[in-house]
Amino acid sequence: MLDFFIQASVNRNHIKIYRSSIVLFVLKAIVSVFLFCNPITVQAQNDLLLTGLNEYKADTIGYVTINEIHLIGNKKTKKQIIYRELDIREGSLVPKKNIENYITSERNKVFNTQLFESVDVLVTQVADDVINIDFIMVERWYTWPVPLLELADRSFNEWWNNRNHDLSRIQYGLDFKQRNMRGRNETLDLLVKLGFSRQFTVGYSFPYIDKKQKTSLSFKGTFLEETTVAYKTEENKFVEVENDTEVLRRSWNGVINFGKRYGFYDHHNFSFQFTNDQVADTVAMLNPDFFLDGRTELKYFSLSYTYTRDKRDITSYPLDGYYLKFSLEKIGLGVFDDINSVNVAWTVNKFLPLGNTKRFFYFGGFAGKIGFPELVPYNNMRAIGYGSLMVRGYDNYVIEGQNVGVLKNEMKWRALSTKLKFDSIIKSKHVKQVPIDVLFKVYLDAGYSYFPQVDPSNAEFTNTPLIGYGFGLDLVTFYSSVLKFEYSFNRHGKGGGFYFYYSMDL
């Protein structure tokens, strides 16, 4: 049963939320094992093998010269894809002071391309203050024909608690990803989804299209059909209408993204898209505000700008650094009169190691959105319960509104970090060893959604402070897979309990 939960989440390629008595059993088993384990040296799974810099202390004065840089193990990946991530070049002068941290940062930039399972560094001194640097890489699997078996709902917990674990809501299909096309970090994505709904998606991305390797391009097209539609919210839960013989919703969406990269950490992205969304008369009659004014069709162009500054150590599970994201979106460009709104959104996350033991860490985050006007089509009104706007402890609910803010605080303690080796069992470069990191945590989240025109049935969680808190355990392993076991509470005394999150970088 647990395998089904995990498979359902992996194929969505983003975090999912689960709740089950099996989770409690697994959590108890994991805790029991670690309580009886002998203490071992703590070393994070993503800490690199960095040798050859022992003589350079943090306060050393002077410079070293980079004589040669060698790339080892990039059999498919083109060298320019790796060099575009590096600040150092052959002949560069690097200060001796904090040189270990500097080279570690260079390695992390290569690892965060998500093209390699591991990136280690070997530094060799060839003369006084002259060194060679070898980047030793193991490439990932780049072809992922992933069979889909997933739930149509926002989360497993919603399916279990709000949908009576109805098996007819299972979706199946195939998500085919070909990463690192032509060895240039290009990605082809083909998605076919059948069952509860039908969805077909095709996308392609280029990390750069210019000689300076600064401008990126991607495009994606999606077609969706649904015979069951969540047409409104009551008591902060979706209410659906179903028709087994008629398509109640049909939509087309196409998007083109242009990216501009300045330096290594600053990214600017411009997105232009077109959406045509249609619903049956039944949906419009049940909720005239689904598209507003009882309409059955919504057509609009939208334009958005997003700026990100990403200085996290490891993007899939950061423990150090910070992440900034700001976006401005204009929905409706005057071609059609169906919708006219503006959204401003932001995310600020800080990751801070406490002390030098690599055992204790703090995470703080602030995410939010401001939208104009306050009343938009129901289908476009998304606040708490989606993406980074999640307050743990309220996982069962969605809270509407155009203006929302969420604060997150989390303390972590790394209890175990090791690697399971399979060199003598499996003859494959990809699975010679499986890293395992275990971190215990406590957290406190707060949120607020402002919507003056809220329906009385949804008023309990809207226009009022939301506070959720709890404790849990994170397990980080192969391919930056992250399993999270959590027990959450909230100030309203509803929706608490055990939850299971799973994410994986494919």
C-alpha positions in Angstrom: 0.0 0.0 0.0 2.8 2.4 0.8 4.4 1.7 -2.6 1.2 2.9 -4.2 1.3 6.1 -2.1 4.9 6.8 -3.2 4.3 6.0 -6.8 1.3 8.3 -6.9 3.4 11.1 -5.7 6.5 10.5 -7.7 4.7 10.8 -11.0 3.4 14.3 -10.1 7.0 15.4 -9.7 6.1 17.7 -6.8 5.3 17.3 -3.1 2.1 15.4 -2.2 0.5 15.0 1.2 -0.6 11.7 2.7 -2.3 10.4 5.8 -2.5 6.8 6.8 -2.0 4.4 9.7 0.8 2.8 7.7 2.7 6.1 8.0 2.5 5.9 11.8 3.9 2.3 11.6 6.8 3.3 9.3 7.6 6.3 11.4 7.8 4.2 14.6 10.0 1.7 12.8 12.4 4.3 11.6 12.6 6.0 15.0 13.2 2.6 16.7 16.1 1.8 14.3 17.8 5.1 14.9 17.5 4.9 18.7 19.5 1.7 18.7 22.0 2.8 16.1 25.6 3.6 17.3 26.5 7.2 16.8 28.4 7.9 13.6 30.2 10.9 12.1 27.7 13.3 10.6 28.4 14.0 6.9 25.6 15.2 4.7 24.8 13.1 1.6 25.4 16.2 -0.6 28.8 17.1 1.1 31.4 16.8 -1.6 34.6 14.8 -1.6 37.1 17.8 -1.5 40.7 16.8 -1.0 44.0 18.7 -1.5 43.3 22.0 0.4 44.4 21.0 3.9 47.3 23.5 3.9 45.1 26.5 3.2 43.5 27.7 6.4 40.4 30.0 6.5 42.6 33.1 7.4 45.5 32.4 4.9 46.8 35.4 3.0 47.6 35.4 -0.7 46.4 33.7 -3.9 46.6 30.4 -5.7 46.6 30.1 -9.5 44.3 27.6 -11.2 46.6 25.8 -13.7 44.1 23.3 -15.3 40.5 22.3 -14.8 39.5 18.7 -15.7 36.0 17.5 -16.2 35.7 13.7 -15.5 32.6 11.6 -16.0 30.5 13.8 -18.3 30.2 11.3 -21.1 27.0 12.8 -22.6 26.9 16.3 -21.1 28.8 18.9 -23.2 31.6 20.8 -21.5 30.1 24.2 -22.1 27.0 23.2 -20.1 29.3 22.7 -17.1 31.7 25.6 -17.7 28.7 28.0 -17.9 28.1 27.3 -14.2 31.6 27.9 -13.1 33.2 31.2 -12.1 36.7 29.8 -12.2 38.8 29.4 -15.3 42.2 28.1 -16.1 44.6 30.9 -15.2 42.3 32.4 -12.6 43.7 33.7 -9.3 41.7 32.6 -6.2 42.2 34.0 -2.7 43.6 31.4 -0.3 41.3 32.8 2.4 38.2 30.6 2.5 39.2 28.8 -0.7 37.5 25.6 0.5 34.1 27.4 0.8 34.7 29.0 -2.6 35.3 25.7 -4.4 32.4 24.1 -2.6 30.2 26.8 -3.9 31.5 26.1 -7.5 30.8 22.5 -7.1 27.2 23.1 -5.8 26.4 25.2 -8.9 27.3 22.2 -11.1 25.4 19.8 -8.9 22.3 22.0 -8.9 22.0 21.6 -12.7 20.4 18.2 -11.6 22.3 16.5 -14.4 24.6 14.5 -12.0 24.0 12.1 -9.2 27.3 13.3 -7.6 29.9 15.9 -8.2 33.2 15.6 -6.2 36.3 17.7 -6.4 40.0 16.7 -6.3 42.6 19.5 -5.9 46.2 18.7 -6.8 49.1 21.1 -6.1 51.5 21.1 -9.1 53.8 23.9 -7.8 53.9 26.5 -5.1 50.5 28.2 -5.0 49.5 26.5 -8.3 46.8 23.9 -8.4 44.8 21.7 -10.7 41.1 21.1 -10.1 39.3 17.9 -11.1 35.5 17.8 -11.1 34.5 14.1 -10.9 30.9 13.5 -11.9 28.5 10.6 -12.2 25.7 11.4 -14.7 22.1 10.6 -13.9 19.6 8.6 -15.9 18.2 11.0 -18.4 15.4 8.9 -19.9 12.3 8.6 -17.7 9.3 6.7 -19.2 7.3 6.9 -16.0 4.0 5.0 -15.8 1.4 7.2 -14.1 -0.9 6.0 -11.3 -2.1 9.0 -9.3 -5.0 10.6 -7.7 -7.0 13.4 -9.3 -7.3 15.3 -6.0 -5.1 18.0 -4.6 -3.6 15.6 -2.1 -4.0 12.0 -0.8 -5.3 13.4 2.4 -8.1 15.3 0.6 -8.9 12.1 -1.3 -9.0 10.0 1.9 -10.9 12.4 4.1 -13.0 14.4 1.8 -13.7 12.0 -1.1 -14.2 8.7 0.9 -11.1 7.2 -0.8 -13.0 6.7 -4.0 -10.9 4.5 -6.3 -12.7 5.8 -9.4 -10.7 9.0 -8.9 -7.4 7.3 -9.9 -5.7 8.5 -13.0 -3.3 6.6 -15.2 -1.1 7.2 -18.1 2.6 7.9 -19.1 4.9 10.8 -18.3 7.9 10.6 -20.6 10.9 12.8 -19.9 14.0 12.9 -21.9 16.5 15.1 -20.1 19.8 16.4 -21.3 18.8 16.1 -24.9 21.9 16.4 -27.2 24.0 16.7 -24.0 22.9 20.4 -23.7 20.6 20.1 -20.7 17.5 20.4 -22.9 14.4 18.6 -21.8 11.5 17.0 -23.8 8.4 16.2 -21.8 5.4 14.2 -23.1 2.4 13.5 -20.8 -0.6 11.4 -21.5 -3.1 11.1 -18.6 -6.4 9.1 -18.7 -9.0 7.9 -16.2 -10.8 10.4 -14.0 -9.8 13.2 -16.4 -7.9 13.4 -19.7 -4.8 15.5 -20.2 -2.2 15.7 -23.0 0.9 17.9 -22.6 4.0 18.4 -24.7 6.9 20.7 -23.7 10.5 21.4 -24.6 13.1 23.6 -22.9 16.4 25.0 -24.1 18.8 26.3 -21.3 20.2 28.8 -23.8 19.7 29.9 -27.4 22.5 32.5 -27.7 26.3 32.3 -27.9 26.7 33.9 -24.5 24.5 31.2 -23.0 22.4 33.8 -21.1 19.0 33.5 -22.8 16.7 30.4 -22.4 13.6 29.4 -24.2 10.8 26.9 -23.3 7.3 26.2 -24.5 4.4 23.9 -23.4 1.0 23.1 -24.6 -1.8 21.4 -22.6 -5.3 20.0 -23.4 -7.6 19.0 -20.6 -11.0 17.4 -20.4 -13.0 16.7 -17.1 -16.3 15.1 -16.4 -16.1 16.1 -12.7 -15.6 19.7 -11.8 -15.0 21.4 -8.4 -17.4 24.3 -9.0 -17.4 25.9 -5.6 -16.0 25.8 -2.0 -18.1 25.1 1.1 -16.6 24.9 4.6 -13.2 25.4 2.9 -13.6 22.1 0.9 -14.3 21.6 -2.7 -17.9 20.8 -3.9 -18.1 18.9 -7.2 -20.6 18.2 -9.9 -20.2 15.0 -11.9 -21.6 13.7 -15.3 -20.5 10.4 -16.5 -21.6 11.0 -20.1 -20.8 14.7 -20.7 -17.5 16.6 -20.6 -18.2 19.4 -18.1 -14.9 21.3 -18.6 -12.5 21.5 -21.6 -9.5 23.8 -21.7 -6.5 24.6 -23.9 -3.4 26.3 -22.7 -0.2 27.3 -24.5 2.8 29.1 -22.9 6.2 30.4 -24.1 8.9 31.4 -21.6 12.0 33.5 -22.3 14.6 33.6 -19.6 17.6 35.9 -19.1 20.4 35.0 -16.7 22.8 37.5 -15.3 25.7 36.1 -13.3 25.1 32.7 -11.7 22.3 33.4 -9.3 20.0 35.9 -10.8 17.3 34.9 -13.3 14.7 36.9 -15.1 11.8 35.1 -16.8 9.1 36.5 -19.2 6.1 34.3 -19.8 3.4 34.8 -22.5 0.4 32.4 -22.6 -3.0 31.9 -24.0 -5.9 30.1 -22.2 -9.3 29.0 -23.5 -11.4 27.5 -20.7 -14.9 26.2 -21.3 -17.5 24.7 -18.9 -21.0 23.2 -19.5 -24.1 25.2 -18.7 -24.6 23.0 -15.6 -21.4 24.4 -14.0 -22.4 28.0 -14.8 -25.8 27.6 -13.3 -24.5 26.0 -10.1 -22.0 28.8 -9.6 -22.4 31.9 -11.8 -19.1 33.2 -10.4 -17.1 30.2 -11.8 -16.2 32.4 -14.7 -18.3 35.4 -13.4 -21.6 36.6 -14.7 -22.8 33.1 -15.5 -20.4 32.8 -18.5 -19.5 29.3 -19.9 -16.2 30.4 -21.6 -13.1 32.3 -20.5 -10.5 33.3 -23.1 -7.5 35.5 -22.2 -3.9 36.2 -22.9 -1.5 36.8 -19.9 1.9 38.2 -19.5 4.2 37.7 -16.5 7.6 38.6 -15.2 9.5 36.6 -12.6 12.8 37.4 -10.9 14.6 34.8 -8.8 17.8 34.9 -6.9 18.8 31.5 -5.8 21.8 31.1 -3.4 20.8 27.8 -1.8 23.5 25.2 -1.3 21.4 22.3 -2.7 18.2 23.3 -4.4 16.3 20.0 -3.8 16.9 20.0 0.0 18.7 23.2 1.1 20.2 23.7 4.5 22.2 26.9 3.9 21.7 30.0 1.8 18.6 31.9 0.7 16.0 32.1 -2.1 14.1 35.1 -3.4 11.3 35.1 -5.9 9.2 38.0 -7.1 6.5 37.8 -9.8 4.2 40.3 -11.5 1.4 38.9 -13.7 -1.2 40.7 -15.9 -4.1 38.4 -16.8 -6.1 39.8 -19.7 -4.3 42.0 -22.3 -7.3 43.7 -23.8 -7.8 41.3 -26.7 -10.8 39.7 -24.9 -12.9 41.3 -22.2 -13.3 38.0 -20.2 -10.9 38.9 -17.4 -8.7 41.8 -16.3 -6.6 41.3 -13.2 -3.1 41.9 -11.8 -1.3 39.6 -9.3 1.9 40.3 -7.3 3.5 37.4 -5.6 6.7 36.8 -3.6 8.7 34.1 -1.8 11.6 34.8 0.6 13.3 31.8 2.2 16.3 31.7 4.5 18.3 28.5 5.4 20.8 28.8 8.2 23.1 26.2 9.7 23.5 26.7 13.5 27.1 26.2 14.6 29.8 24.2 12.8 28.7 20.7 13.7 26.4 20.3 10.6 23.7 19.0 13.0 21.4 21.9 13.6 19.6 24.1 11.0 16.9 26.8 10.9 14.5 27.6 8.1 12.4 30.7 7.9 10.1 31.7 5.0 7.6 34.3 4.0 5.4 33.9 0.9 2.4 35.9 -0.2 0.2 37.3 -2.9 -1.7 40.6 -3.6 -4.3 40.6 -6.3 -6.5 43.2 -8.0 -9.5 43.2 -8.2 -10.6 41.3 -5.1 -13.3 39.5 -7.0 -12.1 37.3 -9.9 -13.5 34.1 -11.5 -13.7 31.3 -8.9 -11.4 29.2 -11.0 -8.6 31.8 -10.7 -8.9 32.5 -7.0 -6.3 30.4 -5.3 -4.8 31.3 -1.9 -3.8 29.1 1.1 -3.6 25.4 0.2 -1.6 25.7 -3.0 2.1 25.5 -3.6 4.2 27.5 -1.1 1.1 29.1 0.3 0.5 26.1 2.7 0.0 26.3 6.4 0.7 22.9 7.9 -2.2 21.7 10.0 -4.7 22.9 7.5 -3.9 20.4 4.8 -7.5 19.3 4.4 -8.7 22.8 3.5 -8.4 25.5 0.8 -8.9 29.1 1.8 -9.9 31.6 -0.9 -8.8 35.2 -1.4 -6.7 37.5 -3.6 -4.6 38.7 -0.7 -2.7 36.2 1.4 0.5 35.8 3.4 2.2 32.8 5.0 5.0 32.6 7.5 7.1 29.4 8.1 9.6 28.5 10.8 11.4 25.2 11.2 14.2 23.9 13.3 16.0 20.7 12.3 18.5 18.3 13.9 20.4 15.9 11.7 20.5 12.6 13.5 22.1 10.4 10.9 24.0 10.7 7.7 25.4 7.7 5.9 25.6 5.8 2.6 24.6 2.3 1.8 27.1 0.7 -0.6 26.1 -1.8 -3.3 29.4 -2.0 -5.3 29.7 -5.8 -4.8 26.0 -6.5 -5.5 24.9 -4.2 -8.4 27.3 -3.5 -11.3 26.0 -0.1 -12.2 27.5 3.3 -11.9 24.1 4.7 -11.0 23.3 2.7 -7.9 26.7 1.9 -6.3 25.7 3.7 -3.2 22.5 5.2 -1.7 22.9 8.2 0.6 20.6 8.5 3.6 20.1 11.6 5.7 17.7 11.7 8.6 16.6 15.0 10.2 14.1 15.5 13.1 12.3 18.8 13.1 9.7 21.0 14.8 7.8 23.8 13.0 5.4 26.7 13.4 3.4 28.1 10.5 1.1 31.1 10.3 -1.1 32.5 7.6 -3.8 35.0 6.8 -6.2 35.2 3.8 -8.2 38.4 3.3 -11.4 38.2 1.2 -14.2 40.7 2.2 -16.8 39.0 0.0 -16.2 35.5 1.5 -19.2 33.2 1.5 -20.4 32.6 5.1 -19.8 28.9 4.8 -16.1 29.6 4.3 -15.7 32.3 6.9 -14.2 30.2 9.7 -10.7 30.2 8.1 -10.9 33.4 6.0 -10.1 36.9 7.5 -8.7 35.2 10.6 -5.2 34.2 11.7 -4.2 30.6 10.9 -1.6 28.9 13.1 -0.3 25.4 12.6 2.5 23.6 14.4 4.0 20.2 14.9 7.0 17.9 14.7 8.3 15.4 12.2 11.1 13.6 10.5 12.7 14.1 7.0 14.5 11.3 5.1 16.7 12.4 2.2 18.0 9.8 -0.1 18.7 8.7 -3.7 18.1 11.2 -6.5 17.4 13.9 -3.9 14.3 12.0 -2.9 12.7 13.6 0.2 10.2 11.7 2.5 8.6 13.8 5.3 6.7 12.3 8.2 4.9 15.0 10.2 2.3 15.3 12.9 0.5 18.6 12.8 -1.9 20.6 14.9 -3.8 24.0 14.4 -5.4 26.6 16.5 -8.8 25.7 15.2 -8.6 22.2 16.5 -9.4 20.7 13.0 -7.4 18.8 10.5 -4.5 17.7 12.7 -2.8 14.3 12.5 -0.1 12.4 10.7 0.9 13.4 7.2 3.4 12.0 4.6 5.1 14.1 2.0 7.2 12.8 -0.9 9.2 14.6 -3.6 11.8 13.5 -6.1 13.9 15.4 -8.7 13.6 13.7 -12.0 
